Amino acid sequence: MRNTTKKYTAIITALAISISFFACKKDFQEINTNPNTSEFALPQALLAPAITSIVAANMSRAQRVTNELMQVTINMGDTEGKIFRYEVRSGEADYLWNAWYSELSNLKDVYKGGEDNLSDSYKGVSLISQAWVYSLITDTYGDAPFTESNQAKQGNFTPKFDKQEDIYKGIFAMLDSANTLLKNGKAIASTSDPIFKGDQTKWRKFGNSLYLRLLLRVSGKESTLAATKIKEIVETNAVNYPLMATNDDSAILRWSGTAPYVSPFATWRPGDWYGPKLGSFFVDNLNERSDPRIQKWGTLFQGDYAGVPSGYAPGNAPEPKSSFPTSLQIEPLLGNLMNYGELQLILSECALKGYIGAKPAKTYYEIGSTNAITLWGYAVPNNYLTFDKVKWDDAYSFDQKMELIHIQKYYAMFFTDLEQWFEYRRTGHPFLPKGAGLANGGVMPARLNYPVYVQNTNGANYKAAVANQGPDLITTNVWWQKP
């Protein structure tokens, strides 16, 4: 009876995820073609709602999880489950797991629609989108369903968990295939593409730039040969791997304010939005660099931008100060997937580590730092690159240079899903102050646990994953974090 119950629970869960796609797509009726009028699956009817749903979910958890862990905000209080104190409840894992896997089904159907309609561009866009989502899943949880994921239509409700190393191999294969498919592809329907309005060349640049992000993430594992591939993409075979070249190439779902492209924060009550206060680390580093973005990211407190220390001990709450302005609730740039500034800072680290050598790390660092500011519509302050906290000095130690790069990347990745957290776990940068009230031994959580329902509905494969990776705890390092 127990096994039967588990089986039906799994089926119900799979059906619920499938139904959720149809329940939340009504805003796209005006821009999509009715699939019932064609014998083929139409990728243009699936791509935009899938991407929009994923970006909205990412923004939600950037606000709730990343910002709290990375001292952007502090949701002040002494109740249990305060993420800024590294108190991450097991139920926190469910939301993103469900959001990402449910939309992967639709992204896979985009690929099938590209096959049926003889469109290499839709196939390439699908592979890039899948690679992006799978990277989010594995960097959040570790080992996860990959080769057998989203096979409920084929009757597989209990997919195996692939090792993270194998998932990354699969992701890289997807990105290589996408680069080839898009090389000779044609523009896709602009209404089906909320990121690049149908420009397949910009999708190709995004895919290759994403490739570099992920290669760098696993570059500490010699078995990946990541450094060799990075050099191939950037230097030895650069003509075959076009990259983002300006801010205009950035992958951003720019919320227009017109349905269906309305920011998920637009309907929040203002009090819920500015309830969390800005962290001292986030504000002080902007102030010390005279960074103009603080004007758009923070409110004034008694005439200044001021934050509160993260990780303070219960019962020792500081005075609340600056918060996010309500104008950010409808900010188009919060829909960021990856921008040009981040790419240049990736290249800076690659040059620093000797993976590439045509340009010095300083050049990439300065381009990335300044473009991350101009993306937000501000002019770079006069002599910004010579400011004490900003300037690159070749005499600095390796660690000092990494800190320079990652402070700038921290701000370039503002509200970009969980990227700040992923990069901190990989590098230990930027240096975050440790408050006296931190749980988890003061150690940054290394992952989210698997959803509890997965343990019940896919028990055998769950246990195999735990046996391979380690205990299902936030303290267990994923593969690329392990020595």
C-alpha positions in Angstrom: 0.0 0.0 0.0 2.9 2.4 0.9 4.5 1.8 -2.5 1.2 2.3 -4.3 0.7 5.6 -2.5 4.2 6.8 -3.4 3.5 5.9 -7.1 0.3 7.9 -7.2 1.9 10.8 -5.4 4.6 10.9 -8.1 2.0 10.8 -10.8 0.0 13.6 -9.3 3.1 15.7 -8.8 4.1 15.2 -12.5 0.6 16.1 -13.6 0.5 19.2 -11.5 3.7 20.4 -13.0 2.4 19.8 -16.5 -0.9 21.6 -15.8 0.9 24.6 -14.3 2.3 25.4 -17.7 -1.2 25.9 -19.2 -2.5 27.7 -16.1 -0.1 30.6 -16.2 0.2 31.3 -19.9 -3.0 33.2 -20.6 -1.2 36.5 -21.0 0.6 35.1 -24.1 -2.6 34.4 -26.1 -2.3 37.6 -28.1 1.3 36.9 -29.3 1.2 33.1 -29.8 -0.1 31.0 -32.7 -2.8 28.5 -31.9 -0.9 25.1 -31.9 -4.2 23.3 -32.8 -3.9 24.8 -36.4 -0.7 23.0 -37.1 0.3 19.4 -37.2 3.6 20.4 -35.5 4.5 21.7 -32.1 5.0 25.4 -32.6 8.1 26.6 -30.7 7.1 30.2 -30.9 4.1 29.4 -28.7 6.3 28.0 -25.9 9.5 29.9 -25.7 8.4 33.3 -24.4 6.2 32.0 -21.6 8.9 29.5 -20.5 11.6 32.1 -20.3 9.4 34.6 -18.6 8.4 32.2 -16.0 12.0 31.1 -15.3 13.2 34.7 -15.0 10.4 35.6 -12.7 11.2 32.6 -10.4 14.9 33.6 -10.4 14.1 37.1 -9.5 11.9 35.9 -6.6 14.7 33.9 -5.1 17.4 36.5 -5.8 15.3 38.7 -3.6 14.6 36.1 -0.9 17.7 33.9 -0.9 20.7 35.5 -2.7 20.3 39.0 -1.4 20.1 37.7 2.2 23.0 35.3 2.0 25.2 37.8 0.2 24.5 40.8 2.5 22.6 42.8 -0.1 19.6 42.9 2.2 18.7 41.9 5.8 15.2 40.8 6.5 15.5 42.0 10.1 14.0 40.1 13.0 14.7 37.4 15.6 12.3 34.7 14.4 13.7 31.4 13.1 14.5 30.9 9.5 16.3 34.1 8.9 18.4 33.4 5.8 20.8 36.3 6.5 21.9 34.2 9.5 22.4 31.1 7.3 19.2 29.6 8.7 17.8 27.9 5.6 14.7 25.8 6.2 14.3 22.5 4.2 11.1 23.8 2.5 13.1 26.6 0.8 14.3 24.0 -1.7 10.9 23.2 -3.3 10.1 26.5 -5.1 13.1 26.6 -7.5 13.2 22.9 -8.1 9.6 22.9 -9.2 9.9 26.1 -11.2 12.9 25.0 -13.2 11.9 21.4 -13.9 8.4 22.4 -15.0 9.7 24.8 -17.6 12.3 22.4 -18.8 9.5 20.3 -20.3 8.5 23.4 -22.3 12.0 24.1 -23.4 12.4 20.6 -24.6 9.2 20.9 -26.6 10.7 24.1 -28.2 13.5 21.9 -29.4 11.1 19.3 -30.7 9.1 22.1 -32.4 12.3 23.2 -34.0 12.9 19.7 -35.4 9.4 19.5 -36.7 9.4 22.9 -38.3 13.0 22.6 -39.6 14.3 25.5 -37.6 17.9 25.1 -36.4 17.6 28.5 -34.6 14.8 27.3 -32.3 16.8 24.1 -31.6 19.8 26.2 -30.7 17.9 28.6 -28.5 16.3 25.7 -26.8 19.6 24.1 -26.0 21.1 27.3 -24.6 18.0 27.8 -22.5 18.1 24.2 -21.2 21.8 24.5 -20.5 21.2 27.7 -18.5 18.4 26.1 -16.4 20.3 22.8 -15.8 23.3 24.8 -14.6 21.1 26.6 -12.1 19.7 23.3 -10.9 23.0 21.6 -10.4 24.8 24.6 -8.9 21.9 24.9 -6.4 21.5 21.2 -5.5 24.4 19.3 -6.9 23.6 15.9 -8.4 20.2 16.0 -10.1 18.0 14.5 -12.8 19.5 15.3 -16.2 19.5 12.5 -18.7 16.2 11.1 -17.5 14.5 14.4 -16.4 11.1 15.5 -17.7 10.1 12.1 -19.1 6.7 11.8 -17.5 5.1 11.6 -20.9 7.1 8.5 -21.5 6.0 7.1 -18.1 9.2 7.7 -16.2 8.2 9.3 -12.9 11.4 8.3 -11.0 14.4 9.7 -13.0 17.9 8.9 -11.9 20.1 11.6 -10.5 23.2 12.3 -12.6 26.5 13.2 -11.1 27.2 16.9 -11.3 30.4 16.3 -13.3 28.3 14.4 -15.9 25.7 17.1 -15.9 28.3 19.7 -16.7 29.6 17.5 -19.6 26.1 17.4 -20.9 25.7 21.2 -20.6 28.9 21.8 -22.5 27.7 19.5 -25.2 24.5 21.4 -25.5 26.3 24.7 -25.8 28.6 23.4 -28.4 25.7 22.1 -30.4 23.8 25.3 -30.0 26.7 27.3 -31.3 26.8 25.2 -34.5 23.0 25.3 -35.0 22.9 29.1 -34.7 25.9 29.7 -36.9 23.8 29.2 -40.0 20.4 29.7 -38.4 17.8 32.3 -39.3 16.0 34.8 -37.2 13.1 33.5 -35.2 9.8 35.2 -34.6 10.4 38.3 -32.6 7.2 37.9 -30.6 8.5 34.5 -29.4 11.7 35.9 -27.9 11.6 38.3 -24.9 15.3 38.4 -24.7 16.7 39.2 -28.1 13.6 39.8 -30.2 14.4 37.0 -32.6 18.1 37.8 -33.2 19.8 34.4 -33.4 23.3 36.0 -33.6 22.8 37.5 -30.1 21.5 34.2 -28.8 24.7 32.6 -30.1 26.8 35.3 -28.3 24.9 34.6 -25.1 25.4 30.9 -25.4 29.1 31.2 -25.8 29.4 33.8 -23.0 27.4 31.4 -20.7 29.8 28.7 -21.8 32.7 30.8 -20.3 30.8 31.4 -17.1 30.3 27.7 -16.6 33.8 26.7 -17.7 35.3 29.0 -15.2 33.0 27.6 -12.5 34.4 24.1 -12.9 38.0 25.2 -13.9 39.3 24.1 -10.5 38.6 20.5 -11.5 41.4 19.4 -13.8 39.4 16.6 -15.4 37.2 19.1 -17.1 40.0 20.6 -19.2 38.2 23.9 -18.8 41.3 26.1 -19.2 41.9 24.5 -22.6 38.4 25.2 -23.8 38.4 28.7 -22.4 41.5 29.5 -24.5 39.9 27.9 -27.6 36.7 30.1 -27.2 38.5 33.3 -26.5 41.7 33.1 -28.6 42.6 30.1 -30.7 39.2 29.6 -32.3 37.5 32.9 -31.4 36.1 33.3 -34.9 33.8 30.3 -34.3 32.7 31.4 -30.8 31.4 35.0 -31.0 30.9 36.6 -27.6 28.9 39.5 -26.2 30.7 42.6 -27.5 28.7 45.5 -25.9 26.0 46.1 -23.3 23.6 45.8 -26.2 24.4 42.1 -26.4 23.4 41.5 -22.7 20.8 38.8 -22.1 18.1 40.6 -20.2 14.4 40.2 -20.1 13.5 43.9 -20.0 10.2 44.2 -18.3 8.1 46.6 -20.4 5.2 47.0 -17.9 2.8 45.7 -20.6 1.3 42.2 -20.2 2.7 39.7 -20.3 6.1 41.4 -19.6 5.2 42.9 -16.2 7.8 42.5 -13.4 6.8 39.9 -10.8 7.5 42.6 -8.2 5.1 45.1 -9.7 2.2 43.8 -7.7 3.9 43.6 -4.3 2.7 45.8 -1.6 5.3 48.6 -1.1 5.8 47.7 2.6 6.8 44.1 1.7 9.2 45.4 -0.9 11.1 47.9 1.3 10.8 45.8 4.5 14.2 44.2 4.1 17.0 46.8 4.7 20.1 47.2 2.7 23.3 45.5 4.2 26.3 47.6 5.3 28.5 45.6 3.0 26.4 46.3 -0.1 26.0 50.0 0.7 29.4 50.8 2.1 31.3 49.4 -1.0 29.1 51.5 -3.3 29.7 54.6 -1.2 33.4 54.1 -1.0 33.6 53.9 -4.8 31.3 56.8 -5.4 29.3 54.3 -7.5 26.2 56.1 -9.0 24.1 52.9 -9.0 23.4 53.4 -5.3 21.0 56.2 -6.4 18.8 53.6 -8.2 19.3 50.8 -5.7 18.9 52.5 -2.4 16.8 55.0 -0.5 18.3 57.8 1.6 18.3 57.5 5.4 18.8 60.8 7.2 20.3 62.2 4.1 22.8 59.4 3.4 22.8 55.9 2.0 23.4 53.6 5.0 23.1 49.9 5.7 22.8 47.6 8.6 25.4 44.8 9.5 24.3 41.3 8.4 24.5 38.4 10.7 23.9 40.3 13.9 23.0 38.3 17.0 19.4 37.8 18.0 18.3 40.5 20.5 20.9 43.0 19.1 19.0 44.5 16.2 20.6 47.7 14.7 18.6 50.6 13.6 16.9 50.0 10.2 18.3 52.3 7.5 18.2 52.4 3.7 16.1 49.9 1.7 15.3 49.3 -2.0 13.2 52.1 -3.5 9.8 51.2 -4.8 10.9 52.2 -8.3 12.9 49.0 -8.5 9.7 47.0 -8.4 9.2 47.8 -12.1 12.9 48.1 -13.1 13.4 46.5 -16.5 17.0 45.5 -15.8 16.1 43.2 -12.9 15.3 40.6 -15.5 19.0 39.9 -16.1 20.3 36.5 -17.2 23.9 37.6 -18.0 25.4 40.9 -19.1 28.4 42.1 -20.9 30.0 43.5 -17.7 29.9 40.1 -16.1 31.5 38.5 -19.2 34.4 41.0 -19.1 35.0 40.2 -15.4 35.0 36.5 -16.2 37.7 37.2 -18.9 39.7 39.2 -16.3 39.8 36.2 -14.0 40.7 33.9 -16.9 43.6 36.2 -17.8 44.7 36.5 -14.2 44.9 32.7 -13.9 46.8 32.4 -17.2 44.0 30.6 -19.1 44.2 33.4 -21.8 46.9 35.8 -22.6 46.1 38.1 -25.5 45.0 40.9 -23.2 46.0 41.6 -19.6 43.5 41.0 -16.8 43.5 44.8 -16.1 42.0 45.6 -19.5 39.1 43.2 -19.0 38.6 44.3 -15.4 38.3 48.0 -16.4 36.0 47.3 -19.3 33.8 45.1 -17.2 33.7 47.5 -14.2 32.7 50.5 -16.3 30.2 48.8 -18.5 28.4 47.4 -15.5 27.8 51.0 -14.5 26.8 52.4 -17.9 24.3 49.5 -18.3 22.3 51.2 -15.6 22.2 54.5 -17.5 24.9 56.3 -15.5 28.1 57.9 -16.7 31.3 56.5 -15.1 32.6 59.0 -12.5 35.6 61.0 -13.5 38.8 59.1 -12.7 36.8 56.2 -11.4 39.4 53.7 -12.4 42.1 55.5 -10.3 40.0 55.5 -7.2 41.8 53.8 -4.3 39.2 51.1 -4.0 38.9 50.5 -7.7 42.3 50.9 -9.3 44.2 47.9 -10.6 47.8 47.6 -9.4 50.0 44.9 -11.0 51.9 44.8 -7.7 48.8 43.5 -5.9 48.7 39.9 -4.8 46.7 37.3 -6.6 44.1 37.4 -3.8 43.9 41.2 -3.9 43.2 41.1 -7.7 40.6 38.4 -7.2 38.9 40.7 -4.7 38.9 43.6 -7.1 37.3 41.5 -9.8 34.7 39.9 -7.6 33.6 43.1 -5.9 32.8 44.4 -9.3 31.2 41.1 -10.4 29.1 41.2 -7.2 27.4 44.4 -8.4 27.3 43.4 -12.1 25.2 40.3 -11.0 22.7 42.3 -9.0 19.5 40.4 -8.9 20.9 37.7 -11.3 19.3 34.5 -9.9 21.7 32.9 -7.4 24.9 33.9 -9.2 26.5 36.0 -6.5 26.1 33.0 -4.1 27.5 30.5 -6.6 30.6 32.7 -7.2 31.2 33.2 -3.5 31.0 29.5 -3.0 33.5 29.0 -5.8 36.1 31.7 -4.9 35.4 33.0 -1.3 35.2 36.5 -2.9 34.2 39.1 -2.2 35.2 39.0 1.5 32.0 39.1 3.5 32.1 40.2 7.2 30.9 37.5 9.6 28.3 38.6 12.2 28.1 37.1 15.7 24.7 35.7 15.1 25.5 33.4 12.1 24.3 29.8 12.3 25.9 26.9 10.5 29.1 27.5 12.3 29.4 30.8 10.4 30.0 28.9 7.2 28.2 29.9 4.0 25.6 27.3 3.0 27.0 25.2 0.2 23.8 24.1 -1.5 20.0 23.7 -0.9 18.7 20.4 0.2 16.5 18.3 -2.1 12.7 18.9 -1.8 11.2 16.6 0.8 8.6 15.2 -1.6 11.4 14.0 -3.9 12.6 11.8 -1.0 9.2 10.2 -0.9 8.4 9.9 -4.6 11.8 9.0 -5.9 13.4 7.4 -2.9 15.8 4.9 -4.5 17.3 7.5 -6.8 17.4 10.1 -4.0 19.3 7.7 -1.8 21.8 6.9 -4.6 22.4 10.6 -5.0 23.0 11.1 -1.3 25.3 8.1 -1.2 27.4 9.6 -4.0 27.4 13.3 -3.1 27.1 13.3 0.7 24.4 14.0 3.3 21.4 16.0 2.1 22.4 19.1 4.1 23.3 22.7 3.3 26.8 22.0 4.5 27.6 19.3 1.9 29.8 20.7 -0.9 28.9 20.0 -4.5 31.4 18.4 -6.9 33.1 21.7 -8.1 33.5 22.9 -4.5 35.3 19.8 -3.3 39.1 19.6 -3.4 
